[in-house]
Amino acid sequence: MKLLSGIFLLALAMPAFAQNKYNAAAEAVYKGTVADVRDRECPVSGGMGSHIILQLGSGTIEVHLATTEFTKMAELNLRKGDQIEVTGWKTEFEGVQTIFAREVRHGQDVFVFRDKSGVPVW
């Protein structure tokens, strides 16, 4: 039953992400400061998702990471003020500029959220 529920939730989330299929060819590296860390309902993760508000030189941008459950399992403990490096694809999603993170580097730690083609690993 849990598997069936998980498949159903994934199916609900896929239309939102399918409109913005990850573009690995347009991937870039963004260096900035964590302005905020937020968990909220997210159509990309199909439930509660973890997000970072990243302060770049030109302003802030939301970074989609993964499900909240996955980020807790990975022991992602970012805080306001942390300097990070995000490798991902910047696009417009739900009317705003967004980065879909493939990986986040913080100090010596590397957190991977998608494989090199952009498929979620969670």
Backbone as JSON, one array per atom type, in Angstrom:
{
  "sequence": "MKLLSGIFLLALAMPAFAQNKYNAAAEAVYKGTVADVRDRECPVSGGMGSHIILQLGSGTIEVHLATTEFTKMAELNLRKGDQIEVTGWKTEFEGVQTIFAREVRHGQDVFVFRDKSGVPVW",
  "N": [[0.82, -1.2, 0.0], [1.97, 1.26, 0.79], [3.86, 1.53, -1.23], [2.23, 1.8, -3.48], [0.94, 4.2, -2.81], [3.15, 5.91, -2.85], [3.88, 5.77, -5.56], [1.6, 6.91, -6.69], [1.75, 9.55, -5.64], [4.14, 10.36, -6.84], [3.36, 10.29, -9.51], [1.54, 12.38, -9.52], [3.25, 14.52, -9.13], [4.92, 14.53, -11.34], [3.8, 15.8, -13.77], [4.19, 18.57, -13.28], [6.98, 18.79, -13.07], [7.69, 17.73, -15.52], [7.1, 19.68, -17.37], [9.27, 21.26, -17.11], [11.61, 19.77, -17.8], [14.71, 18.61, -16.69], [17.58, 20.27, -17.8], [20.46, 19.25, -18.61], [22.5, 20.16, -20.25], [22.44, 22.88, -19.94], [23.37, 23.32, -17.45], [24.91, 24.91, -14.63], [27.26, 26.41, -12.31], [26.63, 27.85, -9.22], [27.63, 30.16, -6.87], [27.12, 31.16, -3.58], [25.45, 32.59, -0.7], [23.62, 31.1, 1.91], [20.48, 32.3, 2.44], [18.12, 31.55, 3.54], [16.47, 28.56, 4.7], [13.99, 26.41, 3.7], [11.19, 24.29, 4.21], [8.55, 23.08, 2.35], [5.31, 22.44, 0.82], [5.65, 21.01, -2.34], [5.44, 20.83, -5.83], [7.41, 19.61, -7.35], [8.82, 17.75, -5.77], [6.71, 16.25, -4.96], [5.39, 16.4, -2.53], [6.32, 17.31, 0.75], [8.99, 19.42, 0.33], [12.48, 20.29, 0.36], [14.05, 23.43, 0.32], [16.32, 26.03, -0.6], [16.95, 29.42, -0.06], [18.96, 31.24, -1.94], [21.47, 33.61, -1.73], [22.71, 35.52, -4.18], [25.08, 37.53, -6.03], [23.44, 39.17, -7.53], [20.96, 39.2, -6.3], [18.35, 37.21, -4.75], [17.53, 33.7, -5.09], [15.39, 30.88, -5.39], [16.26, 27.57, -4.56], [15.59, 24.38, -5.53], [15.78, 21.35, -3.84], [15.28, 18.46, -2.79], [13.08, 15.88, -1.56], [11.9, 16.53, 1.75], [12.25, 14.44, 3.52], [14.35, 13.03, 2.3], [16.47, 14.92, 2.43], [16.81, 15.1, 5.17], [17.59, 12.47, 5.74], [20.01, 12.49, 4.41], [21.37, 14.11, 6.06], [21.56, 16.89, 5.69], [22.45, 19.87, 6.79], [22.22, 22.76, 6.49], [22.61, 26.26, 7.18], [21.5, 29.65, 7.7], [23.66, 32.03, 6.3], [25.68, 30.26, 5.62], [28.24, 29.52, 3.29], [27.89, 28.3, 0.07], [28.05, 26.11, -2.81], [26.23, 25.59, -5.63], [25.41, 23.23, -8.01], [23.52, 23.16, -10.81], [20.45, 23.55, -12.72], [19.23, 26.48, -13.96], [16.12, 27.94, -14.34], [12.82, 29.06, -15.37], [10.2, 28.53, -13.19], [6.94, 27.97, -12.25], [6.49, 30.67, -12.71], [8.66, 32.07, -11.63], [12.22, 32.67, -11.35], [14.28, 29.89, -10.82], [16.42, 27.43, -9.36], [17.14, 24.13, -10.09], [18.66, 21.93, -8.16], [21.44, 19.83, -8.74], [23.63, 19.07, -7.31], [24.97, 20.06, -4.11], [27.56, 21.81, -2.62], [29.2, 22.18, 0.42], [31.66, 23.37, 2.24], [33.7, 20.64, 2.84], [31.76, 18.82, 2.29], [29.6, 17.12, 0.01], [26.5, 17.07, -1.41], [24.34, 15.09, -3.19], [21.62, 15.33, -5.37], [20.46, 14.76, -7.79], [21.11, 12.66, -10.64], [23.68, 12.81, -13.23], [22.21, 13.33, -15.52], [20.05, 14.58, -14.58], [18.0, 13.22, -13.32], [16.1, 12.65, -10.45], [17.59, 11.38, -7.44], [16.26, 10.65, -5.22]],
  "CA": [[0.0, 0.0, 0.0], [2.86, 2.43, 0.81], [4.45, 1.64, -2.56], [1.18, 2.33, -4.35], [0.77, 5.62, -2.45], [4.33, 6.61, -3.33], [3.77, 5.86, -7.01], [0.54, 7.88, -6.96], [2.28, 10.89, -5.37], [5.12, 10.66, -7.88], [2.61, 10.57, -10.73], [0.98, 13.73, -9.39], [4.31, 15.51, -9.21], [5.61, 14.5, -12.61], [3.4, 16.81, -14.75], [4.81, 19.87, -12.97], [8.39, 18.75, -13.41], [7.84, 17.4, -16.94], [7.08, 20.94, -18.11], [10.6, 21.82, -16.93], [12.55, 18.66, -17.78], [16.06, 19.06, -16.36], [18.41, 20.49, -18.97], [21.84, 19.07, -18.16], [23.39, 20.96, -21.11], [22.41, 24.27, -19.46], [23.77, 23.3, -16.05], [25.95, 25.86, -14.25], [27.63, 26.42, -10.89], [26.25, 29.11, -8.56], [28.23, 30.3, -5.54], [26.42, 32.18, -2.83], [25.23, 32.47, 0.74], [22.27, 30.66, 2.29], [19.69, 33.35, 3.07], [17.06, 30.87, 4.3], [16.2, 27.16, 4.38], [12.55, 26.25, 3.86], [10.49, 23.08, 3.81], [7.17, 23.44, 1.99], [4.69, 21.61, -0.2], [6.33, 21.3, -3.6], [5.03, 19.93, -6.91], [8.57, 18.91, -7.89], [9.12, 16.6, -4.92], [5.49, 15.48, -4.76], [5.03, 16.46, -1.11], [7.16, 18.29, 1.42], [10.3, 19.52, -0.29], [13.45, 21.2, 0.97], [14.47, 24.5, -0.57], [17.24, 27.03, -0.08], [16.96, 30.73, -0.68], [20.38, 31.5, -2.14], [21.85, 34.99, -2.0], [23.74, 35.68, -5.21], [25.43, 38.93, -6.15], [22.36, 39.91, -8.18], [19.7, 39.04, -5.57], [18.12, 35.86, -4.22], [16.84, 32.75, -5.95], [15.02, 29.65, -4.7], [16.91, 26.36, -5.05], [14.86, 23.15, -5.21], [16.72, 20.29, -3.5], [14.72, 17.11, -2.8], [12.07, 15.74, -0.52], [12.38, 16.81, 3.1], [12.69, 13.16, 4.08], [15.67, 12.71, 1.74], [17.5, 15.83, 2.95], [17.06, 14.71, 6.57], [18.35, 11.23, 5.7], [21.36, 12.85, 3.97], [21.92, 14.97, 7.11], [21.83, 18.22, 5.16], [22.24, 20.8, 7.9], [22.63, 24.1, 6.1], [22.07, 27.34, 8.0], [21.67, 31.01, 7.18], [25.03, 32.51, 6.35], [26.62, 29.28, 5.07], [28.69, 29.7, 1.91], [27.7, 27.05, -0.64], [28.17, 26.07, -4.26], [25.14, 24.77, -6.17], [25.47, 22.85, -9.42], [22.16, 22.87, -11.21], [19.86, 24.15, -13.9], [18.42, 27.66, -13.67], [15.0, 28.06, -15.27], [11.63, 29.66, -14.79], [9.26, 27.52, -12.71], [5.8, 28.62, -11.6], [6.57, 32.11, -12.89], [9.82, 32.71, -11.0], [13.52, 32.04, -11.59], [14.51, 28.81, -9.88], [17.5, 26.5, -9.68], [16.96, 22.74, -9.69], [20.01, 21.52, -7.77], [21.92, 18.47, -8.93], [24.43, 18.84, -6.12], [25.32, 21.22, -3.3], [28.82, 21.67, -1.9], [29.34, 23.02, 1.61], [32.93, 22.93, 2.81], [34.14, 19.36, 2.26], [30.59, 17.98, 2.06], [28.92, 17.2, -1.28], [25.18, 16.44, -1.34], [23.87, 14.84, -4.55], [20.16, 15.22, -5.42], [20.09, 14.24, -9.1], [22.25, 12.14, -11.37], [24.22, 13.77, -14.21], [21.19, 13.67, -16.52], [19.0, 15.35, -13.89], [16.98, 12.36, -12.72], [16.22, 12.66, -8.98], [18.09, 10.17, -6.79], [15.44, 10.44, -4.04]],
  "C": [[0.86, 1.26, 0.0], [3.49, 2.64, -0.57], [3.45, 2.25, -3.53], [0.95, 3.81, -4.08], [1.93, 6.44, -2.97], [4.3, 6.8, -4.84], [2.72, 6.89, -7.4], [1.05, 9.3, -6.75], [3.31, 11.3, -6.42], [4.42, 11.01, -9.19], [1.98, 11.96, -10.69], [2.05, 14.79, -9.59], [4.93, 15.59, -10.6], [5.12, 15.52, -13.63], [4.05, 18.16, -14.51], [6.27, 19.87, -13.36], [8.6, 18.48, -14.89], [7.82, 18.66, -17.8], [8.46, 21.59, -18.07], [11.62, 20.7, -16.83], [13.97, 19.2, -17.6], [16.91, 19.14, -17.62], [19.88, 20.44, -18.55], [22.82, 19.91, -18.99], [23.46, 22.41, -20.65], [22.82, 24.39, -18.0], [24.91, 24.29, -15.8], [26.22, 25.73, -12.76], [27.35, 27.81, -10.34], [26.84, 29.13, -7.16], [27.49, 31.43, -4.83], [26.31, 31.84, -1.37], [23.8, 32.03, 1.0], [21.59, 31.81, 3.02], [18.59, 32.75, 3.93], [16.98, 29.42, 3.83], [14.73, 26.94, 4.69], [12.09, 24.87, 3.42], [9.05, 23.49, 3.54], [6.64, 22.43, 0.98], [5.27, 22.0, -1.55], [5.88, 20.31, -4.67], [6.19, 19.15, -7.51], [8.84, 17.64, -7.09], [7.88, 15.75, -4.64], [5.05, 15.42, -3.31], [5.84, 17.56, -0.47], [8.55, 18.26, 0.78], [11.17, 20.51, 0.44], [13.96, 22.17, -0.08], [15.44, 25.42, 0.15], [16.93, 28.34, -0.79], [18.42, 31.13, -0.73], [20.61, 32.96, -2.5], [23.0, 34.98, -3.0], [24.08, 37.15, -5.28], [24.29, 39.78, -6.69], [21.02, 39.83, -7.45], [19.58, 37.62, -5.04], [17.38, 35.01, -5.24], [16.54, 31.5, -5.13], [15.7, 28.47, -5.38], [16.09, 25.16, -4.58], [15.89, 22.04, -4.97], [16.12, 18.91, -3.71], [13.59, 17.06, -1.79], [12.7, 16.05, 0.83], [12.93, 15.54, 3.75], [14.1, 12.81, 3.59], [16.75, 13.62, 2.32], [17.8, 15.54, 4.41], [17.9, 13.45, 6.62], [19.81, 11.52, 5.31], [22.08, 13.75, 4.99], [22.39, 16.31, 6.56], [21.46, 19.23, 6.24], [22.75, 22.19, 7.55], [21.93, 25.13, 6.96], [22.27, 28.67, 7.29], [23.12, 31.41, 7.35], [26.06, 31.53, 5.8], [26.96, 29.63, 3.62], [28.59, 28.34, 1.21], [27.94, 27.25, -2.13], [27.11, 25.11, -4.77], [25.41, 24.5, -7.64], [24.06, 22.47, -9.81], [21.73, 23.64, -12.43], [18.95, 25.29, -13.47], [17.37, 27.81, -14.76], [13.87, 28.83, -14.62], [10.67, 28.53, -14.43], [8.19, 28.22, -11.9], [5.95, 30.14, -11.6], [7.74, 32.82, -12.25], [11.1, 31.96, -11.37], [13.84, 31.08, -10.45], [15.74, 28.02, -10.31], [17.09, 25.12, -9.19], [18.36, 22.2, -9.42], [20.28, 20.07, -8.13], [22.81, 18.11, -7.75], [24.71, 20.16, -5.42], [26.61, 20.88, -2.56], [28.86, 22.68, -0.76], [30.59, 22.56, 2.32], [33.4, 21.68, 2.09], [32.98, 18.44, 1.9], [29.99, 18.21, 0.68], [27.62, 16.4, -1.15], [24.65, 16.32, -2.76], [22.36, 14.58, -4.52], [19.66, 14.66, -6.74], [21.33, 13.64, -9.74], [22.65, 13.13, -12.46], [23.23, 14.13, -15.31], [20.01, 14.43, -15.9], [17.9, 14.54, -13.25], [17.17, 12.36, -11.2], [16.72, 11.33, -8.44], [17.28, 9.85, -5.53], [14.17, 9.73, -4.38]]
}
